[in-house]
Amino acid sequence: MTAESGGGGKKRGLWRPIALLAAVIAIIILSQVFDVGEKLGQLRIWINSLGPLGPIAFVFLYATATVAALPGSVMSVLAAALFGPFLGVAVVIVGATVGASLAFLVSRYFARDSIEVWLSGKEKFRKLDDLSERHGDIIVAITRLVPIFPFNLLNYGFGLTKVHFKTYVLWSAVCMLPGTILYVVGSAAILEALAEGKVPWVLVVTVAMVLAIIAILTRQARKKLREDGPDETARETSGKENENE
């Protein structure tokens, strides 16, 4: 790997914590401007009033937002505020997996023509289709771990590829989990630090460990892709990442 590509990898590795911090800052600003804090309190009361159905209701909301191609980062921060780091991770990963699966099925069976028109002009999608035919499980894994493609494009784009539904759901869930933990636990750490005025070291260490895991998994996925495919495949993957910069 060249020094240039190594520097690009470091830049790509920073996108999740930067996006997380931006989402939390945005929520704090909006809370002050639109009195979101009071509305969040009302939402928490409503969720709690549902009892065991509260997390289920949030999963439904998250899945609906995913199908509607709305940004999931704000919902992840909201989950941290409503449920804390542990239950928050559970509801987000279930909601994201359900929503991504529904988008896949909509794309494959119900709205294929319109989605093909939407994605036909995207060079990244054409490359995704080509790579997924040869390395479906690896491509699902690596595109969930690193921001090669926009998340919402992936949900619908994979429905047009030859990837099996079970492969898509399994590897999406597994490889979205580290990012989910990073967003939810990281948000919980920031919110707790702001509320209590001290650093929640357990949560901070958890976030650091997840960042390390993401880096390791990404490296292994790329290595597997290079081993299983020709050199051209590896160059295509590297090219897509550079295009995303």
N, C-alpha and C positions, 0 to 999 in steps of 0.2 A: 504493500500500500504506500502510495506516495505521501509526502508531507501535506500536499494540498488536499488529498482525499481524507487524510487523517483529521485535518482541520475542519473539513466539511462534516465529518462524523461527529466531532465535538459540538459543532453548531446544531446539528440535528438532534443531538442528545439533550440540548438545553430547552427544546421547544415546550416540553410538558411542564416543567416547573415555572417557566415564564408565563405560559398560558394560564396555569393555575393561579399564580400571583395576580395576573391581570384580571381574572374572573373574580377573585375575592375583593380586589380593590374596587372593581366596578360595582359589585354588590354593596360594598360599604358606602360608596358615593351615592348610589341610587337610594340606599336606605335613608340617607340624610335628606335627599332632595324630595323623594316621594313618600317619606314616612313608611318605608317598607318594613321597618322593624315592627311596627304595630300590626301590619298585615301578616307578617311572618308569625307573630304571636297568635293571631287568629287562626292561621293555617295550622299551627302546631296544636292549638286547642281542638280544631276540627279533626285532625288526624288522631289525636289521643281519644276523642270522643267515639271514634270508630272501633276502639279496642283492637282486637287481633286483626280486624280488617283494614286498619290504618296503613300498615306497610303494603298490603295488597293494593290498596287504592293508589299509593304512590307508584308502585310498579306499573299499574295501568297507565298513570299519567306519563311516566317516563317512556314507556313503550309507545304511547301515542305521539309524544314529541319526537321520538326517533323516526317513526314512520312518516311524520310530517316534515322530516329533514330539518328540525330545529336544533340549535346547538345544545349539546348535552352537558357542557362544562358547568353552566349555571345550575342545571338540575342536580348535578353531582355536589356542588357546593351547598345547595339547598338541602340535600339529603344529609349532609354532615351536620347542618344546623338543626334539622328536625330529629334525627335518629342517633347522632353521635357517630364515631368512627366505625364501629363494628357492624351494627345493624345497617348503617348507611351503606357500607360496602356491599352487603348482601342485597339490599333492595335495588341498588344501582346496577349491579352486574346482572341480576335477573331481568330488570326492566330493559337494559341495553340489549341483552341477548334475545329477549322476546321481540323487541322492536326491530332489531336487525333481521331476525328470522322472518318476521311478517313482511318487511320490505323486500327481502329476497323472494318470497313466495309471490308477492304482488308483481314484482318484476318478471318472474319466470312464467306465471300462469294468467295474470289478469290484465296487465298494462304493458305488455311486452313492446308493442308497436310504438307507443308514445315514448317509452323510456329509451328505446333504440334511437329514436329521433333525437332525444335529449342528449344522449351520449355519443352519437355517431361522429360528431365533429371533434371529439376529445381524443387526442393522440394517446394520452395516458391510458384511456380505456382500451384502445386497440392493443396496446402492449400488454395490459393486464389480461385480456382475453387469450392472447397467444401464450403467455407464461403459465396461466392457470390450467390450460389444457395439458401441459406437460408436468407441472409440479403443483397440483391443486392444493394439497395440504400445506406445503411449505409457503406458497404464495399467500394463502389466507393468513397463516401465522405471521409472516414477516410484514405484511401490509397492516396488520393490527398492532404490531409492536413499534413500527417506525412510520412517520408521516409521509409515506410515499404518495398516497392518494388521499383526498378528502374523505372523512369518515362517511358522510352521507352518500357520496358517489359509490363507495364500496358496497354499502348496503343494497343498493339497487343494481350496481354494475355486476356483482357476482351472480345475480339471478339470470343474467344473459350469457354467462360463461358455462362451461361444461363441468364445473365443480359440483360434486354431489351435495345434496342438502345436508346430510348428516355430517359430512366432512366440514362443511361451512359452519354449521352450528357449533360443533365440538371445538374446532380450532379458534373460532371467533370468541367463544366464552373463555377458553383457557388463556388466550393471548390478550384479551381485553382486561383480564383480571389485574395484572400489574398496574396498568394505567388507571384503572378504577380505584385501586388502593391508594395510588399516588394522589389522585384528585381528592378523594373523600377524606382520607387520613390527613393529607396535607392541609386541606381546608379546615378540618377539625382542630388541627394544631394551631393554625393561624387564628381562628376564632377563639379558641381557648386562651391563647396568649393575650389577645386583645381584651378578653373579658376579665381574666384573672391577673394580668400584669406579670406573668412569669412564663418561662419556656417549658412546655410539656415535653420533656426529653424523651419519654417513651415513644411518643408519636413522631418526634423528629428523627429518632433513630430508625423507626419503622420506614419512614419516607426515604431515608438514605439507603436502607437495605433494598427497598423496592427499586430505586434508581439503579443500584448495582445489578439487581436481577434482570431488569430490562436490558441493560447493556450486555450482559452475558448471553441472554436469550437471543438478542438481535444478532450478536456475533455468531452464535451457533447456527441460527437460521440461514445467515448468509453463507457460512461455510458449507452447510448441507446443500444449499442451492448450487454452489460452485462445484461441489463434488458430483452431484447427480446430473448436472446439465453441462452443455458445452460452454466454452469460454464466451461465446456470444451471449448466452443467457445472463452470465454474470455482468457483462458489459451493459446489457439492456437494463438490468436492475440498478446498476450504478448510475446510468444515464437518467433514469426516472427520478432518482433521488436528487441528482443535481438540478433537474428541471424544477423540482419542488422548492428549491432554495429561493 
